Amino acid sequence: MTAARARTGRPPLTEERKAEIRLEIARAAVDLFVAQGVTATTGEQIGQAVGVSARTVWRYFPSKESCVQPLFSAGIDLIAECLRDWRPGEPLDQLFDRSLLTGDGLIRGPERATVGALVRLTRTEPGLRAVWLQTYDEAEPAFARALAERAGLPADDLRPVIQAAMFNAALRAAVEHHAWHTAEPAPDAATTRAELEAALRVALEMASRGVA
């Protein structure tokens, strides 16, 4: 193929655009899972909802259940950054009030109800449960590295590893408790946000007793 002909092809997607497509696929998959169940949902349906082919869906994700992973992992980097900035003696829930529990922090405003519905599905859908738990499993080393940096400890020190495990478990328990105890249909957005923030504050307060 000549250079002139090669230039007529479609330009490669930027990493930012790839991330946007992944998130679009994730949102479409969740909507279909909630509406008709995971078993009844196909890759073709997910692609049609986004305006792409099933082949494109499988290019980004190995299975239909894994399509939801971007929604689960969206806040990991932000949480790790907040842990690095957590000042000694500062209550952990105050740091998260300022950085994560407001605006578009831990869970973006428009997606709180979506993620809640998705977490509820993990109780009955083993494939989704596996993706949910895998996300937290992948987040834990990131949290451990952040806590190690905060304390000036080696990355492989056991103490931040244990702290990260406690912190990670507290976050997961709070999100699950909120999702599983939220009435369906979900209350209005303001109520949903307030209830989620309350659950997270309790979790962070409990975790900080062991992490501080």
C-alpha positions as CSV (number, residue, x, y, z in Angstrom):
1,M,0.0,0.0,0.0
2,T,1.4,3.4,-1.0
3,A,1.8,6.2,1.5
4,A,-0.8,8.3,-0.3
5,R,-3.4,5.5,-0.1
6,A,-2.6,4.8,3.5
7,R,-3.4,8.4,4.4
8,T,-7.0,8.0,3.1
9,G,-7.8,5.6,6.0
10,R,-9.7,6.6,9.1
11,P,-7.3,8.3,11.6
12,P,-6.6,6.3,14.8
13,L,-8.7,7.0,17.8
14,T,-7.2,8.9,20.6
15,E,-6.9,7.3,24.1
16,E,-9.5,9.8,25.3
17,R,-12.0,8.8,22.6
18,K,-11.4,5.1,23.3
19,A,-12.2,5.8,27.0
20,E,-15.4,7.6,26.0
21,I,-16.4,4.6,23.8
22,R,-15.8,2.2,26.6
23,L,-17.9,4.3,29.0
24,E,-20.7,4.6,26.4
25,I,-20.7,0.8,26.0
26,A,-20.8,0.4,29.8
27,R,-23.8,2.6,30.2
28,A,-25.7,0.9,27.4
29,A,-24.9,-2.5,28.8
30,V,-26.2,-1.5,32.3
31,D,-29.4,-0.1,30.8
32,L,-30.0,-3.4,28.9
33,F,-29.1,-5.6,31.9
34,V,-31.5,-3.7,34.2
35,A,-34.3,-3.7,31.6
36,Q,-34.2,-7.3,30.4
37,G,-31.5,-9.2,32.4
38,V,-28.0,-10.2,31.6
39,T,-28.9,-13.5,29.9
40,A,-31.3,-11.9,27.4
41,T,-28.8,-9.2,26.5
42,T,-26.5,-9.8,23.5
43,G,-23.4,-8.0,22.3
44,E,-25.3,-7.0,19.2
45,Q,-27.9,-5.2,21.3
46,I,-25.2,-3.4,23.3
47,G,-23.5,-2.3,20.1
48,Q,-26.8,-1.1,18.6
49,A,-27.5,1.0,21.6
50,V,-24.2,2.8,21.2
51,G,-24.2,2.9,17.4
52,V,-21.3,0.5,16.9
53,S,-21.0,-3.1,15.8
54,A,-20.8,-6.1,18.1
55,R,-17.3,-6.6,16.8
56,T,-16.4,-3.2,18.2
57,V,-17.9,-4.2,21.6
58,W,-15.8,-7.3,21.7
59,R,-12.7,-5.3,20.7
60,Y,-13.0,-3.4,23.9
61,F,-14.4,-6.1,26.2
62,P,-13.9,-9.9,26.4
63,S,-17.5,-10.5,27.6
64,K,-20.8,-8.8,28.0
65,E,-20.5,-8.7,31.8
66,S,-17.1,-7.1,31.6
67,C,-18.7,-4.2,29.6
68,V,-19.7,-2.6,33.0
69,Q,-16.2,-2.4,34.3
70,P,-15.5,1.2,33.5
71,L,-18.4,2.3,35.7
72,F,-17.1,0.3,38.6
73,S,-13.5,1.5,38.3
74,A,-14.1,5.2,37.4
75,G,-13.0,6.5,40.8
76,I,-10.0,4.4,41.6
77,D,-7.3,6.9,40.5
78,L,-9.1,9.8,42.2
79,I,-9.4,7.9,45.5
80,A,-5.7,7.0,45.4
81,E,-4.7,10.6,44.8
82,C,-6.8,11.7,47.8
83,L,-5.1,9.1,50.0
84,R,-1.7,10.5,49.0
85,D,-2.9,14.0,50.0
86,W,-4.5,12.8,53.3
87,R,-2.7,14.9,56.0
88,P,-1.7,13.3,59.2
89,G,-4.3,13.8,61.9
90,E,-7.0,14.8,59.4
91,P,-10.2,12.8,59.7
92,L,-10.5,10.6,56.6
93,D,-14.2,11.5,56.1
94,Q,-13.3,15.2,55.9
95,L,-10.8,14.6,53.1
96,F,-13.4,12.7,51.2
97,D,-16.1,15.3,51.9
98,R,-13.9,17.8,50.1
99,S,-12.7,15.7,47.3
100,L,-14.9,12.7,46.5
101,L,-18.4,13.0,48.1
102,T,-19.2,16.2,46.4
103,G,-19.8,17.1,42.7
104,D,-18.6,14.5,40.3
105,G,-16.3,12.7,42.7
106,L,-16.4,9.1,43.7
107,I,-19.5,8.3,41.6
108,R,-20.5,10.9,39.1
109,G,-23.9,12.5,39.7
110,P,-25.8,11.2,36.7
111,E,-24.5,7.7,37.3
112,R,-25.3,7.1,40.9
113,A,-28.7,5.5,40.2
114,T,-27.1,3.5,37.4
115,V,-24.3,2.1,39.5
116,G,-26.8,1.4,42.3
117,A,-29.0,-0.7,40.0
118,L,-25.9,-2.5,38.7
119,V,-24.6,-3.3,42.2
120,R,-28.0,-4.7,43.0
121,L,-27.7,-7.0,40.0
122,T,-24.4,-8.4,41.3
123,R,-26.4,-10.3,44.0
124,T,-28.0,-12.5,41.5
125,E,-25.7,-12.4,38.4
126,P,-22.4,-14.3,39.1
127,G,-20.7,-12.8,36.0
128,L,-21.4,-9.3,37.2
129,R,-20.4,-10.2,40.7
130,A,-17.0,-11.4,39.4
131,V,-16.4,-8.1,37.6
132,W,-17.4,-6.2,40.7
133,L,-15.0,-8.1,43.0
134,Q,-12.2,-8.0,40.4
135,T,-12.5,-4.2,40.3
136,Y,-11.9,-4.0,44.0
137,D,-9.1,-6.5,43.8
138,E,-7.4,-4.4,41.2
139,A,-8.0,-1.2,43.2
140,E,-6.4,-2.4,46.4
141,P,-2.7,-2.3,45.2
142,A,-3.3,1.3,44.0
143,F,-4.6,2.3,47.4
144,A,-1.7,0.5,49.1
145,R,0.9,2.4,47.0
146,A,-0.8,5.7,47.8
147,L,-0.8,4.9,51.5
148,A,2.8,3.9,51.4
149,E,3.8,7.1,49.7
150,R,1.8,9.1,52.3
151,A,3.7,7.4,55.1
152,G,7.1,7.3,53.4
153,L,7.2,3.5,53.5
154,P,8.5,1.1,50.8
155,A,5.8,0.0,48.3
156,D,6.0,-3.6,49.6
157,D,5.7,-2.8,53.3
158,L,2.9,-4.8,54.9
159,R,1.4,-2.0,56.9
160,P,-0.1,0.0,53.9
161,V,-1.1,-3.3,52.4
162,I,-3.2,-4.1,55.4
163,Q,-4.5,-0.5,55.6
164,A,-5.5,-0.6,52.0
165,A,-7.4,-3.9,52.5
166,M,-9.4,-2.4,55.4
167,F,-10.1,0.8,53.5
168,N,-11.1,-1.1,50.3
169,A,-13.4,-3.4,52.1
170,A,-15.1,-0.5,53.9
171,L,-15.8,1.3,50.6
172,R,-17.2,-1.9,49.0
173,A,-19.4,-2.7,52.0
174,A,-20.8,0.9,52.0
175,V,-21.7,0.9,48.3
176,E,-23.2,-2.6,48.5
177,H,-25.2,-1.7,51.7
178,H,-26.6,1.4,50.1
179,A,-27.5,-0.3,46.8
180,W,-29.1,-3.3,48.5
181,H,-31.1,-1.2,51.0
182,T,-32.4,1.4,48.4
183,A,-36.0,1.0,47.5
184,E,-37.0,0.3,43.9
185,P,-37.8,2.4,42.1
186,A,-35.0,4.5,43.5
187,P,-35.9,7.7,45.3
188,D,-35.1,11.1,43.7
189,A,-31.5,12.0,42.8
190,A,-31.0,14.2,45.8
191,T,-32.2,11.5,48.3
192,T,-30.1,8.9,46.6
193,R,-27.0,11.1,46.8
194,A,-27.5,11.9,50.4
195,E,-28.1,8.3,51.4
196,L,-25.0,7.1,49.5
197,E,-22.8,9.9,51.1
198,A,-24.1,8.9,54.6
199,A,-23.2,5.3,54.0
200,L,-19.7,6.2,52.8
201,R,-19.1,8.5,55.7
202,V,-19.9,5.8,58.2
203,A,-17.6,3.4,56.3
204,L,-14.7,5.9,56.2
205,E,-15.1,6.7,59.8
206,M,-14.9,3.1,60.7
207,A,-12.0,2.5,58.4
208,S,-10.0,5.5,59.7
209,R,-10.1,4.0,63.2
210,G,-7.9,1.3,62.0
211,V,-6.0,3.2,59.2
212,A,-5.1,6.4,61.1
